[in-house]
Amino acid sequence: MLRETMKYKDSCGNNWILIIHFEDQGNETDNNNERASHYGDLIDGLEQKCADTPT
């Protein structure tokens, strides 16, 4: 199991630390795809939350 973190600032100006866990896919290309999928899901959720939050 791999664990990674990334700093992210959403379009509302909120700072986040994203933490993902994923199974090692055995090669860098597949790991990159898995990593992108997990981060993409988190970022999509944060941006949707930002868009849904009244200012």
C-alpha positions in Angstrom: 0.0 0.0 0.0 1.4 3.4 -1.0 0.6 6.6 0.8 1.1 10.1 -0.6 0.2 13.7 0.2 -0.2 16.8 -1.9 -1.0 20.4 -1.1 -4.0 21.8 -3.0 -5.6 25.3 -3.1 -9.2 25.2 -4.3 -10.8 28.0 -6.4 -12.4 29.5 -3.2 -8.9 30.0 -1.8 -9.0 27.2 0.8 -5.8 25.3 1.4 -6.0 21.5 1.7 -3.6 18.6 2.3 -4.8 15.6 0.3 -3.8 12.2 1.5 -4.3 9.1 -0.7 -3.6 5.4 -0.2 -3.5 3.0 -3.1 -2.1 -0.4 -4.0 1.2 -0.5 -5.7 0.4 -1.4 -9.3 3.9 -2.8 -10.0 5.0 -0.2 -12.5 5.3 3.6 -12.6 2.8 4.2 -15.4 0.0 2.3 -13.7 0.9 3.9 -10.4 0.7 7.4 -12.0 -2.7 6.5 -13.4 -3.9 5.3 -10.0 -2.5 8.4 -8.3 -4.2 10.7 -10.8 -7.5 8.9 -10.4 -7.5 9.3 -6.6 -6.3 12.9 -6.6 -8.8 13.8 -9.4 -11.7 12.4 -7.3 -10.7 14.4 -4.3 -10.1 17.6 -6.2 -13.5 17.2 -8.0 -15.2 16.8 -4.7 -13.5 19.9 -3.2 -14.3 22.1 -6.2 -17.9 20.9 -6.1 -18.1 21.8 -2.4 -16.6 25.2 -3.2 -19.1 25.8 -6.0 -22.0 24.8 -3.7 -21.0 27.0 -0.8 -22.7 30.4 -0.8 -20.4 33.4 -0.5 
